[in-house]
Amino acid sequence: MIDLIKYPVVSFKSYRALVENNQYMFNVDIRLTKPQIKKLIEQYFGVTVLTVNTHRPPRKKRLYIPTSPGYKNRYKRVIITLPKGQEIEYIKSLMASVLSGATQRFQTTQLDKQNDSQKNS
């Protein structure tokens, strides 16, 4: 069952959707339908799913390596909307910790750039 849900999408856009609209994003197996996805999420995480939106992003070409030419594996991106008051705590804490680390790294690089520009002036 868990093999069908590949992984949660952790990005600034998905975190904003989580905070503003209580929406979670996952990459799932391409063969799943919306009713199957809804049932799978409800059983696995123990939440009530209001809506399921899906889309299949375009294929990406691999770097040219003679042993593995071609395209990356396809997947389906799913946006799950939960009612207010319900959440998937593990996913929410995972996204918060990853994105806080990313923002700290971004801020330190910005400070380093400012310090370098002040030294050169």
Residue pairs with C-beta under 8 A, 6 or more apart in sequence:
1 40
1 43
1 44
2 44
3 29
4 28
4 29
4 32
4 40
5 26
5 28
5 40
5 41
5 44
6 26
6 27
6 28
6 29
6 75
7 26
7 27
8 14
8 24
8 25
8 26
8 27
8 91
8 94
8 95
9 25
9 26
9 27
9 77
10 94
10 95
10 98
10 99
11 25
12 99
14 23
14 24
14 25
14 95
15 95
15 96
15 99
17 23
17 24
17 25
17 79
18 24
18 92
18 95
21 81
22 81
22 82
22 83
22 84
22 86
22 87
23 79
23 80
23 81
23 82
24 79
24 80
24 82
24 88
24 91
25 77
25 78
25 79
25 80
26 41
26 77
26 78
26 80
27 75
27 76
27 77
27 78
28 37
28 75
28 76
28 77
28 78
29 75
29 76
30 56
30 74
30 75
30 76
32 40
32 76
34 52
34 54
37 52
37 54
37 78
37 80
38 49
38 52
41 47
41 49
41 52
41 80
42 48
42 49
45 88
47 82
47 86
47 87
47 88
48 82
48 83
48 86
49 80
49 81
49 82
50 81
50 82
50 83
51 80
51 81
52 78
52 79
52 80
52 81
53 78
53 79
53 81
54 76
54 77
54 78
54 79
55 76
55 77
56 74
56 75
56 76
56 77
57 75
57 77
59 71
59 72
59 74
60 71
60 72
61 70
61 71
61 72
62 68
62 69
62 70
62 71
62 72
82 88
